[in-house]
Amino acid sequence: MMVVNAWLRYRSHAQGRLATQLVSPKAPVGRPRILSPAPRLSRVHHRSAPPREVRLDGHNHLPEWSQSRERCKAKDCSAPSYVKCAKCNKHLCLNKSRNCFARFHTA
């Protein structure tokens, strides 16, 4: 008899506690939130252009064939190119229709 009474008291107490937890406004609902926002991934920083004095000095700026095809680094061009400057190490267009290589080293 004592066990049955203990079970009945436990069940009524547990149901009452559950009801107060569900009604309580401070009770957390759903998944726990992350307190700090996720850090933003920084963009890849590109290497800057060579100094103006080096770029325009006119010495040893020779076109060189590269194994990788990268975007042209001239100001108004974004075409892919295999040609790069041996001194500046920048990919530049050098073909029949565009000569970004000469434009990059003279202007």
VENQUISUL-V780347 format. One record per backbone hydrogen bond with DSSP energy under -0.5 kcal/mol. CO is the residue of the C=O (numbers start at 1). NH is the residue of the N-H. Records with the same first field share a line. If there is no record, write none. Layout:
CO = NH / NH
//
This chain:
1 = 5
2 = 6
3 = 7
4 = 8
5 = 9
6 = 10
7 = 11
8 = 12
9 = 13
10 = 14
11 = 15
12 = 16
13 = 17
14 = 18
15 = 19
16 = 20
17 = 21
18 = 22
19 = 23
20 = 24
24 = 27
44 = 46
51 = 55
52 = 56
54 = 57
60 = 62
62 = 86
64 = 84
68 = 70
70 = 81
74 = 77
79 = 72
81 = 70
82 = 66
83 = 92
84 = 64
85 = 89
90 = 85
91 = 73
93 = 101
98 = 95
99 = 103
100 = 104
101 = 105
102 = 106
103 = 106 / 107
//
